[in-house]
Amino acid sequence: MKKTARAHTNIALVKYWGKKDKELIIPMNSSLSLTLDHFYTDTSVEFKEELTADNFSLNGVSKDAQQITNFLNLVRKLAGITTYAQVDSTNHVPTKAGLASSASAYAALALAASSAAGLTLSKKDLSRLARRGSGSACRSIYGGFVEWKMGTGDLDSYAVPFQEEVDWDIRMLAIVLNDAEKKISSRRGMQTVVATSPYYPAWVKTCHQDIGELKEAIEAKDFERLGTIAEENAMKMHALNLSASPHFNYFQPETLVAMQLVEELRAAGIPCYYTLDAGPNVKVLCLEKDVAQIKAKLAEAFNQEQLLLAAPGPGAHLLA
Ligand code: DP6
């Protein structure tokens, strides 16, 4: 049976940055994200008796399937099957947008592969499964604001929806700065930080506080508080990278230009806040009513084609 699933990317407002268990992908702290509408991955999976290995194509191009095979082995074990699969993925995450496509990729694969194998997993178990592919993927099972509860191990580390229907006009404007390959993967970056940053214990402690306050801000629809918490949490994450040994960072000169423009907008009374992940692109959190003014200001340094707008999006679902 061939099954096709769609999953959207998410942007973390309180970030996941460190693992307690590398094999099972258990994080050091809980995280909270917003699933985005415009950026998603469609994946179809079909287990076929005649195949002698898993086949994987991305955007129509055949790719090495080792990571997919590792993930499908989890699904085969759950379903009690041994057949190989044909996996075809299309990324609708604009290339170079710096929006983690591993989140939408593994959330879509978890849903398509488990369904094609004849399993009907609960959302909790789907989230646990997606987590094994890439930590941030466990949050893309749900739409809107989503919390990944760190838990203590495989059974209790999964995402739960915090506010699935977002009935306010929060937006995320991604500023696409650079198409260079990521120098240091999230996986390696967070591992270095956990092992060497003297500030790591403070990060874990303050993330716990940040999640509590962020939830209050979301419930109160207090955008300025939400933005402040998200921006400060992102800067704390990047401070870990600067304090690691060897130290590293994801900033490009234009990253700092974008951050400064956002600060100038804020000084001029427009509420907008930045967040950054494991790459140079800056993502601006804002309200729909301010998008035009923010774009006009960013035009001082960037082309309109570099600006990609997203709104809250839905959770992973089957298309066919
Ligand atoms: C900075 O989920 O890509 O985007 O679990 O090793 O695959 P792995 O890492 P990944 O890391 C995402 C890190 C982040 C913050 C976040 O999304 O919470």
Boltz pocket constraint, residues with backbone or C-beta under 6 A from the ligand:
constraints:
  - pocket:
      binder: B
      contacts: [[A, 10], [A, 11], [A, 12], [A, 14], [A, 15], [A, 16], [A, 17], [A, 25], [A, 31], [A, 100], [A, 102], [A, 131], [A, 133], [A, 134], [A, 135], [A, 136], [A, 137], [A, 186], [A, 187], [A, 276], [A, 277], [A, 278]]
      max_distance: 6.0
